[in-house]
Amino acid sequence: MKNNQSHRKKSSMPFRVNRKSIFGIISLVVQELIDKLLTETKIKKPKEIEVLNNVRKYAIQGQPESVLKIIDNYAYKKTFLMNIGKEKGLLLENEIKNTKAERVLELGVYLGYSSIRILNNLTDRAHLVSIESNNKFAEIAQEHIRISGLSERHSLKIGKSSDVIPTFNEQFDFIFIDHWKDLYLKDLQILESCNLLKKGASIFADNVILFDLEDYLNYVRSSPNFSSKFIPALREYSKSHPDGVEISKFK
């Protein structure tokens, strides 16, 4: 790495301490606890299984938009899903189209929602490689992607990102980060140390306001290896809780 972390300046983080962000996180925790209780008492199936069943029943084969709509409707009407959501999803799609990325890496797949948004906007020669540590989520994501008709240009690696990343031997020109928040900086630095970032690569990081990602933001904003910008947005499936994405370019 070119940068010397001991001499980096700390940069300001918009909304880092924000009352609405705190309420947003509390509301998510409450929703997750309620959902877990209902699932453990067998009152309902796990929400991820319910979503998959809805997609299987109502989605139109080969139409990605129908799959995304069903997933969004569930999150709006029933309970929170940790997808990127529509507003930030459109930002992701625009960045994919603007960069014309050909080799994309996704860290964190969950139900395949963001995978579908990425795949549906790739050029004909492009390919998406995704890493997911949860086997059940990986299976559901693959089914959603298959129903969307986008499996041909998608590869899914199951395992810890820190273990999988060093196994790659080709550089990426677009990275989407939306997995465990304490791994954002660690995995970006692994990508750097393994020389897996192509010059000019875009790194698109979600949830940089909802969670405390000060270390990651300070790094990409002050490292000489990156230029970086913040785009404010609302938390997925929320009308009031602030969030945002950080888009960084590797020099």
N, C-alpha and C positions, 0 to 999 in steps of 0.2 A: 504494500500500500504506500501511496505517496504521502499521505497526510500524517502529521504528527499530532496525535490527539491531545497531548499535554499543552499545546499552544493554541488549541481551538477556542474561539470565543463562544460563549453561550448565546443563543438567539432567543428572541421572545417567542412564546407559544400562545397564539390567540385562543382565548376561552379555556386556558389550561385549568384554572380554578373557576368553575362556573356553576352557579346554583342549579341551573336547569340541567346541566350535565350530571350533577349528583342525583337529582330527582330521576333523570333518565336511567341511570344505572340501577337505582333502587327499584324502579318500576320493572326493569328487566329481571332482577333477582326475584322479586315477588312473583312475577309470571312464571318463571322457571320452577320455583318451589311449588306453586299450585299445580303446574303441569306434571311435575314429578310425583306429587302426592296422588293425583288422579290416576296416573299410570301405574304406580306401585299398588294401589288398591284395586286395580283392574276395572276402574270405572270407565276408562278409555284406553285406547291403544296409544303407544308413543306417537307424538305429533308427526315425526318424520315418516312413520308408516302410514298414517292417515293421509299425508300429502301424497305419498307414492300411490296409494289406492285411488285418490282423486285424479291424479294424472293418468293412471291406467284407464280409468273409467271415462274421463271427459276430454282428454287431450286429443287433438287431431294428429295422427301419425305423420311425421315429416314436416310439421309446422312448429318451429321453436317458439313462436310468439304465443301459441295456445298453451304450451307448457309453462312459460313464464307467467302468463295471466292466472293460471290455476294456482300456482305457488303464491303469487302476490295476494290473490283473493283470500287464501287461507290465512296468511299472515295478518291481513287487515281485519278480517272478520272473526277469527278464532283466537289465535295466540301468536306471539312473536316468533319469528324465524330468523336465525342469524345469517341471512343473505345480505348482499350489498344493497338490495332494494332497487326500486325504479329510478329515483332521482340520481343517486350516485352511480347506478348501473348505466345510465345514459352518458355520464361523464366517462366511464370506463370504455364504453363503445366508441365514443368520439375519439378518445386517445388511441385506441386500437386502429381506427380508420385513418387518423391523421399520420400515425407513424408508419403505417403499412408494414407492421411487424410480421416477420416470417417464422420466427422461432420464439414461442411464448412459454414462460414458466409460471404456473399458478401454485402458490403456497396456501393450502387450505381449500378444500373443495365443498365440504358439507353436503348439500343436496344437489350440487351441480348447477346451481342457478347462475353463478357468475361464469362458469365454464360455458354454458349455453350462450350467454351474451357475448363472450369472447369469440367462440367458434363461429357464431352467426355473422361476425363482422371481419373475419380473417380473409386475406387474399387466397386465391386458389392454391398457391404453393406453400402456404403457411401451415404450421402444426402447433398444437397446444400440448404441453406436457404438464400434468397436474400431480401434486403430492398430497396425499391424505393419510393421516395416521389411524383413523377410525375405520375398521373394516366394514361395519354396517353402513356408515355414511357413504363409503366408497361404492358399495353395491347399489345403493339407492341412486347415487349420482350417475353411475353408469347406465342404469335403466332410464333415467330421465333424459340423458344425452342420446341414448338409443332411440327413444320415442321421438325425440326432436329431429332425428335423421342426421346427426352430426358426428357420429362415432368414428367415421373414416379418418378424420384428421386429429384424433385425440388419443393420447396415451396416458394411462393412470398408473402411478407408482404408489404402492401402499407401504408406509413406514414413517419413521421420524425424518423430518426434513433435513436435520443435521447429518443423518446417515446417508440419505439418498443423494443429496446435492453433490457431494464429492465423487459420485460414480459417473457423473455426466462428463462427456469429452467434447461437447460442442457448445459454443457460446450462445447466449440468448440475447435478443434485442428488445425484449419486453418482459418485465417481471410484475406479476400481480400478487400483492401480499395481503392476506386476510386470514391468518391462522392464529395461533397463540400469540398474544401481544408481547410477551416477554421474549419471543423469538425473532421479532422483526429485525432488530439490529444485529443480533448474532448471526442470523441466516444471510443477511445482506453482506456482512463481513466475510462469511464463508464463500459466498459467490465471488467476492473480490479476490480473496486469497487463492481461490481455485482458477482464477482467470476465466470466469464463465460469463462475464459481462462484456458484450460487444460495445465498441466505442459508439456513443450516442444512444445507448440503451435507455429505455424509459422504465422507471420503477414507480409503480402506482400502489400506494399504501392506503388502506381503508381504516376508518375508525380512529383517526389520529387525535380527535378531540374527545370523543366519548370516553376513551381510556387514557391513562397516563403514559404517553409515549415520548416524554421529554428527551430521553437519551437518544432515541432514534431521530427525532426532529433536529436536535442540536447537531447530530452527526451529519445528516444529509445537507443541512443548511450551512454548515461552516467548513465542511471538508472541501479541499481543493479538487477532489475527484468528482464533485457533483455540483450542479446548479439545481435549485429546488424552488417549488412554488406551492402555496397552500390554496385550496379551493374550499370555501365554506359550504356546508350542506346540512340538511337535517338528518338525524339518525334514521336508519331504515324503518319504514312503517310508523313514523312519528310525524306529528304536525307541529311539534314545539321543541323537542330536545335537540340541541345543537350538536353537530358533528362536522366532519370534513375529511378531505383526502389530501394527501401530499404526493405531488408528482415530481420526481427527481430525474435528472438526466446525467448519465455517466459520461464524463469527459474523456 
